[in-house]
């Protein structure tokens, strides 16, 4: 893409320039080079997208579920054929390594594949003679126009948590991606166009907060899916719900790993390193906090520091690189500020990744893996999600203490326990109130056919992404009671 080229919106089956004429530069975070321009769409662009989506709704919802599934199958096949191109664009846009981008694309395709089972997933229920001579049936029906507002992390995968299920169930859909990582969506919607979605069924509107606000405010948008910071998720939930919309708002959170004294340390350290520093820690399930239980603390710290120190940092497209840059200079400054505040509060950096310079990439936004100890005294890191290659290592006296620390956190996404004890594992999964719990896994990320989402201050809503929850979020259950004389 030319650095001066302004991306276009995809509305009503056509590529259309935004009306404002304003645009922001899109930066490659590994080099600092400008690789394109993203338009700042306004309320009129959003209104245009909502209008065509609403016009397409009645025709699309009448298309049999089997035929909608065939369109999703074609979309899936096109994603597979363009797999490497999609991954490469994600790396240029987001900064993660090429292998990490491939993993993201694979996860997204898994959701499309699952949504291809829409004819089965939408099946209702029936009971003959619910009362004498009266039959009762329930059907799942589409609701209307849905919008998704998606984040910097996983720019290709997160939209695919929502779009396949929304359109598969017969709704129409509008995506407003982050203005910081807009490149991959042009290819995604080119492929959707090639799959044969009718005009107006899937739409793309670029922009910033103003475009997001217009989607939330528009009376013809029936529901909103949002992924972003915890504070933004709370705001989106409050504002959209006040307007009578369905909402699922996923916010940032701390994800915890609890290491018991009986854990297999060699395997545990490998998993923790990938969970904390994969994608430079910029993913919603990054293992940001590790709690060492009992006397395992010192041995675990030393092994983690040694392993993290071996990670190769550089541009994600280069072979042999394990970890790429942070997504922007602004975000790097934020992470550095959090580390500075943590030190001022008494934290100790057992591994300090600040000041990283990468040969040939002077404009890149790099931070090497960083491990912060004495975390219980570090109030700023307990309050703020770092969203970077920073592992906070804390202590817990026993399993109950570790669970209490996790439960006390205001925003908790997931938690994993590392142990060889079935008793510990059972107690952990029973006591935890979090929506996603793992045992001996670094990132407790469910497959597409299970629901996924955080808890407490990291999720606002009732129905989460993926699985049966997705079908229920995008449909209404209609109950029909009939009697024939």
C-alpha positions as CSV (number, residue, x, y, z in Angstrom):
1,X,0.0,0.0,0.0
2,X,1.2,3.5,-0.8
3,X,2.0,5.7,2.2
4,X,-0.2,8.4,0.8
5,X,-3.2,6.2,-0.1
6,X,-6.3,6.7,2.0
7,X,-8.2,3.6,2.9
8,X,-11.9,3.4,1.8
9,X,-15.0,2.2,3.6
10,X,-16.9,-0.8,2.3
11,X,-20.6,0.1,2.4
12,X,-23.4,-1.5,0.5
13,X,-21.1,-3.8,-1.5
14,X,-18.9,-0.9,-2.8
15,X,-15.6,0.8,-1.8
16,X,-16.5,4.4,-0.9
17,X,-14.3,7.3,0.3
18,X,-15.2,8.8,3.7
19,X,-17.0,12.1,3.5
20,X,-14.8,14.0,6.0
21,X,-11.7,14.1,3.8
22,X,-9.6,13.8,7.0
23,X,-7.2,11.0,7.7
24,X,-4.5,9.8,10.1
25,X,-1.2,8.2,9.2
26,X,-0.8,4.4,9.7
27,X,2.6,3.5,11.1
28,X,4.6,0.3,10.9
29,X,5.6,-0.1,14.6
30,X,8.8,-2.0,13.7
31,X,10.2,0.8,11.6
32,X,8.2,3.9,12.3
33,X,7.5,4.2,8.6
34,X,4.2,5.5,7.4
35,X,2.5,2.7,5.4
36,X,-0.9,4.3,4.6
37,X,-3.7,6.7,5.7
38,X,-6.9,5.8,7.6
39,X,-9.9,8.0,7.0
40,X,-11.8,9.5,9.9
41,X,-15.4,8.7,9.0
42,X,-18.1,10.8,10.6
43,X,-21.7,10.3,11.6
44,X,-22.9,10.7,8.0
45,X,-20.7,7.8,6.9
46,X,-22.0,5.7,9.8
47,X,-25.6,6.6,8.9
48,X,-25.0,5.6,5.3
49,X,-23.7,2.2,6.4
50,X,-26.6,1.7,8.9
51,X,-29.1,2.6,6.2
52,X,-27.9,0.0,3.7
53,X,-27.5,-2.6,6.4
54,X,-31.1,-2.1,7.4
55,X,-32.3,-2.2,3.8
56,X,-30.4,-5.5,3.3
57,X,-31.7,-7.0,6.5
58,X,-35.1,-8.3,5.5
59,X,-33.9,-10.0,2.3
60,X,-30.9,-11.5,4.0
61,X,-32.8,-12.9,7.0
62,X,-35.1,-14.7,4.5
63,X,-32.2,-16.5,2.9
64,X,-32.3,-20.1,4.2
65,X,-29.7,-20.8,6.8
66,X,-28.2,-23.5,4.6
67,X,-27.5,-20.9,1.9
68,X,-26.1,-18.4,4.4
69,X,-23.8,-21.2,5.6
70,X,-22.6,-21.8,2.0
71,X,-21.6,-18.1,1.8
72,X,-19.6,-18.5,5.0
73,X,-18.0,-21.7,3.6
74,X,-16.8,-19.6,0.5
75,X,-15.5,-16.9,2.8
76,X,-13.6,-19.5,4.9
77,X,-12.0,-21.0,1.7
78,X,-10.9,-17.5,0.6
79,X,-9.4,-16.8,4.0
80,X,-7.4,-20.1,3.7
81,X,-6.2,-19.2,0.2
82,X,-5.1,-15.7,1.3
83,X,-3.7,-16.9,4.7
84,X,-0.1,-15.8,4.2
85,X,-1.1,-12.4,2.8
86,X,-3.4,-11.8,5.8
87,X,-0.7,-12.7,8.3
88,X,1.9,-10.5,6.6
89,X,-0.4,-7.5,6.7
90,X,-1.2,-8.1,10.4
91,X,2.6,-8.1,11.1
92,X,3.2,-4.9,9.2
93,X,0.2,-3.2,10.9
94,X,0.4,-4.6,14.5
95,X,4.1,-5.5,14.9
96,X,3.7,-9.1,16.1
97,X,5.9,-11.8,14.6
98,X,4.8,-13.6,11.4
99,X,4.2,-16.8,13.3
100,X,2.1,-15.0,15.8
101,X,0.1,-13.4,13.0
102,X,-0.5,-16.8,11.5
103,X,-1.8,-18.1,14.8
104,X,-4.2,-15.1,14.9
105,X,-5.5,-15.8,11.4
106,X,-6.0,-19.5,12.3
107,X,-8.0,-18.6,15.3
108,X,-10.2,-16.3,13.3
109,X,-10.8,-18.9,10.6
110,X,-11.8,-21.4,13.3
111,X,-14.7,-19.1,14.2
112,X,-15.8,-18.8,10.6
113,X,-15.7,-22.6,10.3
114,X,-17.8,-23.0,13.5
115,X,-20.3,-20.5,12.1
116,X,-20.7,-22.6,9.0
117,X,-22.7,-24.9,11.2
118,X,-25.4,-22.3,11.6
119,X,-28.2,-24.6,10.3
120,X,-27.6,-26.8,13.3
121,X,-26.6,-24.0,15.8
122,X,-29.8,-22.1,15.2
123,X,-32.1,-25.1,15.7
124,X,-34.9,-24.5,18.1
125,X,-37.0,-26.9,20.2
126,X,-40.4,-28.4,20.1
127,X,-42.8,-30.3,22.3
128,X,-45.9,-32.0,21.1
129,X,-48.9,-31.9,23.5
130,X,-47.3,-29.4,25.9
131,X,-50.9,-29.4,27.0
132,X,-53.7,-31.6,25.7
133,X,-53.9,-30.8,21.9
134,X,-51.5,-27.9,22.2
135,X,-48.0,-28.0,20.6
136,X,-45.2,-25.6,21.6
137,X,-42.1,-24.7,19.5
138,X,-39.3,-22.2,19.7
139,X,-37.3,-20.7,16.9
140,X,-34.2,-18.5,16.8
141,X,-34.5,-15.5,14.6
142,X,-32.2,-12.6,13.7
143,X,-32.5,-9.3,15.5
144,X,-31.3,-6.5,13.1
145,X,-28.2,-4.5,12.4
146,X,-25.2,-5.3,14.6
147,X,-22.0,-3.3,15.0
148,X,-18.5,-4.3,16.3
149,X,-15.9,-1.9,17.5
150,X,-12.6,-3.8,17.7
151,X,-9.1,-3.1,19.1
152,X,-5.4,-2.8,18.2
153,X,-4.6,-6.4,19.4
154,X,-5.5,-9.2,17.0
155,X,-7.0,-6.9,14.3
156,X,-8.0,-9.9,12.0
157,X,-9.1,-12.3,14.7
158,X,-11.3,-10.2,16.9
159,X,-13.7,-9.1,14.1
160,X,-14.2,-12.8,13.3
161,X,-15.4,-13.4,16.8
162,X,-18.5,-11.5,15.8
163,X,-19.1,-11.1,12.0
164,X,-19.6,-14.8,11.1
165,X,-22.1,-15.4,13.8
166,X,-24.0,-12.1,13.2
167,X,-24.5,-12.7,9.5
168,X,-24.7,-16.4,9.7
169,X,-27.8,-16.0,11.9
170,X,-29.4,-13.6,9.4
171,X,-28.4,-10.2,10.7
172,X,-26.5,-7.5,8.9
173,X,-23.2,-6.2,10.2
174,X,-20.9,-3.1,10.4
175,X,-17.3,-3.2,11.6
176,X,-15.5,-0.2,13.0
177,X,-11.9,-1.3,13.6
178,X,-9.2,0.5,15.5
179,X,-7.8,3.4,13.5
180,X,-4.3,2.3,14.6
181,X,-4.4,-1.1,12.8
182,X,-6.8,-0.7,9.8
183,X,-4.9,-2.3,7.0
184,X,-5.9,-6.0,7.2
185,X,-9.6,-5.2,7.1
186,X,-9.5,-4.1,3.5
187,X,-8.4,-7.6,2.5
188,X,-10.9,-9.2,4.8
189,X,-13.8,-7.3,3.2
190,X,-12.5,-7.9,-0.3
191,X,-12.7,-11.6,0.5
192,X,-16.2,-11.2,2.0
193,X,-17.2,-9.5,-1.2
194,X,-15.7,-12.4,-3.2
195,X,-17.6,-14.9,-1.1
196,X,-20.8,-13.4,-2.4
197,X,-22.4,-11.7,0.6
198,X,-25.2,-9.5,-0.8
199,X,-24.7,-5.7,-0.8
200,X,-25.3,-4.2,2.6
201,X,-24.9,-7.5,4.6
202,X,-21.3,-6.8,5.7
203,X,-19.9,-3.2,5.9
204,X,-16.7,-1.6,7.0
205,X,-16.4,2.0,8.4
206,X,-13.0,3.3,9.4
207,X,-12.7,6.0,12.0
208,X,-11.9,7.0,15.5
209,X,-14.0,7.6,18.6
210,X,-16.5,9.8,16.7
211,X,-17.5,6.9,14.4
212,X,-17.7,4.6,17.3
213,X,-20.0,7.0,19.1
214,X,-22.2,7.4,16.0
215,X,-22.7,3.6,15.9
216,X,-23.6,3.4,19.6
217,X,-26.0,6.4,19.2
218,X,-27.8,5.2,16.0
219,X,-31.3,4.1,16.8
220,X,-31.3,1.4,14.0
221,X,-28.2,-0.4,15.4
222,X,-29.7,-3.3,17.5
223,X,-26.6,-4.4,19.2
224,X,-22.9,-3.6,19.8
225,X,-19.9,-5.8,20.4
226,X,-16.8,-4.0,21.8
227,X,-13.3,-5.0,22.7
228,X,-10.9,-2.4,24.2
229,X,-9.7,-1.1,27.6
230,X,-11.7,-1.8,30.8
231,X,-12.8,1.8,31.2
232,X,-13.9,2.1,27.5
233,X,-15.8,-1.2,27.8
234,X,-17.7,0.1,30.8
235,X,-18.5,3.3,29.0
236,X,-19.7,1.5,25.9
237,X,-21.9,-0.9,27.9
238,X,-23.5,1.9,29.9
239,X,-24.1,4.1,26.8
240,X,-25.4,1.4,24.5
241,X,-27.5,-0.3,27.1
242,X,-29.1,3.0,28.0
243,X,-30.2,3.2,24.3
244,X,-31.9,-0.2,24.6
245,X,-29.2,-2.1,22.6
246,X,-27.8,-5.5,23.2
247,X,-24.2,-5.2,24.4
248,X,-21.2,-7.4,24.9
249,X,-18.2,-5.3,26.0
250,X,-14.9,-6.9,26.6
251,X,-12.3,-4.9,28.6
252,X,-8.7,-5.1,29.5
253,X,-7.7,-7.2,32.6
254,X,-5.0,-8.9,34.5
255,X,-4.5,-12.6,33.7
256,X,-3.0,-14.7,36.5
257,X,-0.8,-17.7,36.6
258,X,-0.5,-19.6,39.9
259,X,2.5,-21.9,40.2
260,X,2.3,-24.5,43.0
261,X,5.4,-26.0,44.6
262,X,4.7,-29.3,42.9
263,X,4.6,-27.8,39.3
264,X,6.9,-29.2,36.6
265,X,9.2,-26.1,36.5
266,X,10.8,-26.8,33.1
267,X,7.5,-27.1,31.3
268,X,5.9,-24.4,33.4
269,X,8.6,-21.8,32.6
270,X,8.3,-22.5,28.9
271,X,4.6,-22.0,29.0
272,X,4.7,-18.9,31.2
273,X,7.3,-17.2,28.9
274,X,5.1,-17.7,25.8
275,X,2.0,-16.7,27.7
276,X,3.5,-13.4,29.0
277,X,5.7,-12.3,26.2
278,X,4.0,-13.7,23.1
279,X,2.7,-10.9,20.9
280,X,4.8,-8.6,23.1
281,X,2.2,-9.0,25.8
282,X,-0.3,-7.2,23.6
283,X,-3.2,-9.7,23.7
284,X,-6.2,-10.0,26.0
285,X,-5.1,-13.2,27.6
286,X,-1.4,-12.3,28.1
287,X,-0.2,-13.8,31.4
288,X,0.6,-10.5,33.1
289,X,0.8,-11.7,36.7
290,X,2.5,-14.8,38.1
291,X,1.9,-15.9,41.7
292,X,4.6,-18.2,43.1
293,X,3.1,-20.3,45.9
294,X,5.3,-21.1,49.0
295,X,9.0,-21.6,48.7
296,X,9.1,-22.0,44.9
297,X,9.5,-18.2,44.4
298,X,13.3,-17.9,44.1
299,X,13.7,-20.9,41.8
300,X,10.9,-19.7,39.6
301,X,12.2,-16.2,39.4
302,X,15.7,-17.3,38.4
303,X,14.4,-19.6,35.7
304,X,12.0,-17.0,34.3
305,X,14.7,-14.3,34.2
306,X,17.1,-16.7,32.4
307,X,14.5,-17.8,29.8
308,X,13.1,-14.3,29.1
309,X,16.7,-13.0,28.7
310,X,17.1,-15.3,25.7
311,X,14.2,-13.9,23.7
312,X,15.2,-12.3,20.4
313,X,13.5,-8.9,19.8
314,X,13.2,-7.3,16.4
315,X,10.9,-6.7,13.4
316,X,8.2,-9.4,13.1
317,X,8.9,-10.2,9.5
318,X,12.5,-11.1,10.1
319,X,13.3,-14.8,10.6
320,X,14.6,-15.8,14.0
321,X,12.7,-13.0,15.8
322,X,10.7,-14.2,18.9
323,X,9.1,-10.9,19.9
324,X,8.2,-7.7,17.9
325,X,7.7,-4.1,18.9
326,X,4.9,-2.4,20.8
327,X,2.1,-1.2,18.6
328,X,3.0,2.6,18.7
329,X,5.4,5.1,20.2
330,X,2.6,6.4,22.4
331,X,1.9,3.0,23.8
332,X,5.6,2.4,24.5
333,X,5.7,5.7,26.4
334,X,2.7,4.5,28.5
335,X,4.4,1.2,29.4
336,X,7.6,3.0,30.3
337,X,5.7,5.4,32.5
338,X,4.0,2.5,34.3
339,X,7.4,0.9,35.0
340,X,8.9,4.1,36.3
341,X,5.9,4.5,38.7
342,X,6.3,0.9,39.8
343,X,9.9,1.5,40.7
344,X,9.0,4.6,42.6
345,X,6.6,2.5,44.6
346,X,9.3,0.0,45.5
347,X,9.2,-2.6,42.8
348,X,12.4,-4.3,41.7
349,X,13.0,-5.1,38.0
350,X,14.7,-8.5,38.0
351,X,14.9,-8.2,34.2
352,X,14.9,-4.7,32.8
353,X,14.1,-4.5,29.0
354,X,14.1,-0.7,28.7
355,X,16.3,1.0,26.2
356,X,16.2,-1.7,23.7
357,X,17.8,-0.8,20.3
358,X,17.3,-2.9,17.2
359,X,19.9,-2.7,14.5
360,X,18.4,-1.4,11.2
361,X,15.1,-0.3,13.0
362,X,15.9,3.0,14.7
363,X,12.3,4.1,14.5
364,X,10.8,0.9,16.0
365,X,9.0,0.9,19.3
366,X,10.8,-1.9,21.1
367,X,10.9,-3.0,24.7
368,X,12.6,-6.2,25.7
369,X,11.0,-8.7,28.2
370,X,10.8,-7.2,31.6
371,X,10.1,-9.0,34.9
372,X,8.9,-7.0,37.9
373,X,9.3,-8.5,41.4
374,X,8.0,-7.4,44.8
375,X,4.7,-7.0,43.0
376,X,2.5,-6.9,46.1
377,X,4.0,-3.5,46.9
378,X,3.4,-2.2,43.4
379,X,0.1,-0.5,43.5
380,X,0.2,0.9,40.0
381,X,0.7,-2.5,38.4
382,X,-2.2,-3.8,40.4
383,X,-4.5,-1.1,39.1
384,X,-3.4,-0.8,35.5
385,X,-3.2,-3.4,32.8
386,X,0.2,-3.0,31.2
387,X,-0.5,-4.6,27.9
388,X,3.2,-5.0,27.1
389,X,6.1,-7.5,27.6
390,X,6.0,-7.1,31.3
391,X,5.6,-10.0,33.8
392,X,4.7,-9.2,37.4
393,X,6.0,-11.8,39.8
394,X,4.3,-12.0,43.2
395,X,4.1,-14.3,46.2
396,X,1.3,-16.3,47.7
397,X,1.5,-18.4,50.9
398,X,-0.8,-21.1,49.7
399,X,-3.5,-21.8,47.1
400,X,-6.3,-20.1,49.1
401,X,-4.1,-17.0,49.4
402,X,-3.5,-17.0,45.6
403,X,-7.2,-17.3,44.9
404,X,-8.0,-14.5,47.3
405,X,-5.4,-12.2,45.5
406,X,-7.0,-12.9,42.2
407,X,-10.6,-12.4,43.4
408,X,-9.6,-9.1,45.0
409,X,-8.4,-7.7,41.6
410,X,-11.0,-5.3,40.1
411,X,-10.4,-6.5,36.5
412,X,-9.6,-10.2,36.0
413,X,-9.7,-11.9,32.7
414,X,-8.5,-15.5,33.2
415,X,-6.4,-17.6,35.5
416,X,-4.3,-20.7,35.1
417,X,-2.9,-23.1,37.7
418,X,0.3,-25.0,37.3
419,X,0.4,-28.2,39.4
420,X,0.5,-31.9,39.2
421,X,-2.2,-32.3,41.9
422,X,-5.7,-33.1,40.8
423,X,-6.9,-31.9,44.2
424,X,-5.4,-28.5,43.7
425,X,-6.7,-28.2,40.2
426,X,-10.2,-29.1,41.3
427,X,-10.2,-26.6,44.2
428,X,-8.8,-23.9,41.9
429,X,-11.5,-24.3,39.2
430,X,-14.2,-24.5,41.9
431,X,-13.2,-21.4,43.8
432,X,-12.4,-19.1,40.9
433,X,-15.2,-16.8,39.8
434,X,-13.4,-16.0,36.5
435,X,-15.0,-16.9,33.1
436,X,-11.9,-18.7,31.8
437,X,-9.8,-21.0,33.9
438,X,-6.8,-23.1,32.8
439,X,-4.7,-25.9,34.3
440,X,-1.1,-26.2,33.1
441,X,-1.8,-23.9,30.1
442,X,-0.3,-20.5,29.6
443,X,-3.3,-18.9,27.8
444,X,-6.7,-20.3,28.7
445,X,-8.3,-19.5,25.3
446,X,-11.3,-21.6,24.5
447,X,-11.8,-23.0,21.0
448,X,-14.5,-21.4,18.8
449,X,-17.2,-23.7,19.9
450,X,-16.9,-22.6,23.6
451,X,-17.9,-19.2,24.9
452,X,-15.1,-16.8,25.7
453,X,-14.9,-13.6,27.9
454,X,-13.6,-12.2,31.1
455,X,-15.3,-11.5,34.4
456,X,-16.0,-8.7,36.9
457,X,-14.6,-5.4,35.5
458,X,-13.2,-7.0,32.3
459,X,-16.6,-7.9,30.8
460,X,-19.9,-6.1,30.7
461,X,-23.0,-7.9,29.4
462,X,-24.6,-11.3,29.7
463,X,-23.6,-13.3,26.6
464,X,-20.0,-13.6,25.6
465,X,-18.2,-14.3,22.3
466,X,-18.1,-17.6,20.4
467,X,-20.0,-20.8,21.0
468,X,-23.6,-21.0,22.0
469,X,-23.4,-17.5,23.6
470,X,-22.7,-16.0,20.2
471,X,-25.8,-17.6,18.7
472,X,-28.0,-16.4,21.6
473,X,-26.6,-12.8,21.4
474,X,-27.3,-12.4,17.8
475,X,-30.8,-14.0,17.8
476,X,-34.2,-13.8,19.6
477,X,-36.0,-16.9,20.7
478,X,-39.6,-16.9,19.4
479,X,-42.0,-19.3,21.0
480,X,-45.1,-20.5,19.1
481,X,-48.0,-22.2,20.8
482,X,-50.5,-23.8,18.5
483,X,-53.8,-25.7,18.6
484,X,-55.9,-26.9,15.7
485,X,-59.6,-27.5,16.0
